[in-house]
Amino acid sequence: MQCLIMTKKMNNLQLSQKKMKKEIAQLEYFIKSDIDARELKRAIAVRMALSGNIYHEISNILVSAQ
């Protein structure tokens, strides 16, 4: 369920600065919790996208982390 919510948010990166900070804070909390490795990678990818990283960079970082 959490992953679906994050994917929807990632598809719509037109968030205000205030909402973006709130989303990143929620992602940080989620990342620090005890989650499955796949969910962790997805949460990190969403956090990076919200922070302004381009998708190619995100992909390269996550692939090299395996």
Backbone torsions as a table, in degrees:
resi	resn	phi	psi	omega
1	MET	NA	-46.7	179.8
2	GLN	-58.9	-41.1	-178.4
3	CYS	-63.1	-39.9	179.1
4	LEU	-62.7	-42.5	178.9
5	ILE	-62.6	-45.2	-179.4
6	MET	-64.7	-38.6	179.8
7	THR	-64.0	-42.1	178.1
8	LYS	-62.0	-40.6	179.7
9	LYS	-67.6	-36.6	-179.7
10	MET	-67.2	-32.8	179.3
11	ASN	-71.3	-18.1	179.8
12	ASN	-123.9	84.7	-177.0
13	LEU	-88.8	15.2	179.1
14	GLN	-89.7	59.6	-179.2
15	LEU	-100.8	151.1	174.6
16	SER	-69.4	161.7	-178.9
17	GLN	-58.3	-41.8	-179.2
18	LYS	-64.1	-45.4	-180.0
19	LYS	-67.7	-35.9	-179.9
20	MET	-64.1	-42.7	178.1
21	LYS	-62.7	-39.3	178.3
22	LYS	-64.6	-44.1	179.4
23	GLU	-63.4	-42.6	179.4
24	ILE	-63.8	-40.0	178.3
25	ALA	-63.2	-41.2	177.5
26	GLN	-65.3	-39.2	177.7
27	LEU	-64.2	-41.3	178.4
28	GLU	-59.1	-43.8	178.5
29	TYR	-62.7	-44.1	-180.0
30	PHE	-63.8	-41.8	-179.2
31	ILE	-63.6	-37.9	-178.6
32	LYS	-75.8	-13.8	178.4
33	SER	-78.0	170.9	-178.4
34	ASP	-83.1	96.7	-176.3
35	ILE	-125.9	164.2	177.0
36	ASP	-63.2	148.6	-177.8
37	ALA	-59.2	-37.0	179.2
38	ARG	-66.3	-40.9	177.7
39	GLU	-66.4	-36.7	177.9
40	LEU	-61.9	-46.8	179.3
41	LYS	-61.8	-41.2	179.5
42	ARG	-65.4	-43.1	179.6
43	ALA	-63.3	-40.8	178.0
44	ILE	-64.4	-41.2	179.0
45	ALA	-62.1	-43.2	179.3
46	VAL	-65.4	-44.2	178.7
47	ARG	-59.2	-43.2	179.8
48	MET	-65.4	-39.7	178.5
49	ALA	-64.5	-43.4	178.1
50	LEU	-64.7	-28.9	179.9
51	SER	-81.4	-5.4	174.6
52	GLY	105.6	1.5	177.1
53	ASN	-68.1	145.6	177.3
54	ILE	-81.7	153.9	-172.9
55	TYR	-60.9	-34.9	179.4
56	HIS	-63.4	-42.7	176.7
57	GLU	-62.1	-44.9	-178.8
58	ILE	-60.2	-46.2	179.7
59	SER	-59.7	-46.6	-179.6
60	ASN	-62.0	-41.4	-179.3
61	ILE	-66.0	-46.0	-177.4
62	LEU	-69.7	-34.0	178.1
63	VAL	-70.0	-39.8	-179.7
64	SER	-71.6	-18.1	-179.5
65	ALA	-80.9	-7.9	-177.1
66	GLN	-73.1	NA	NA
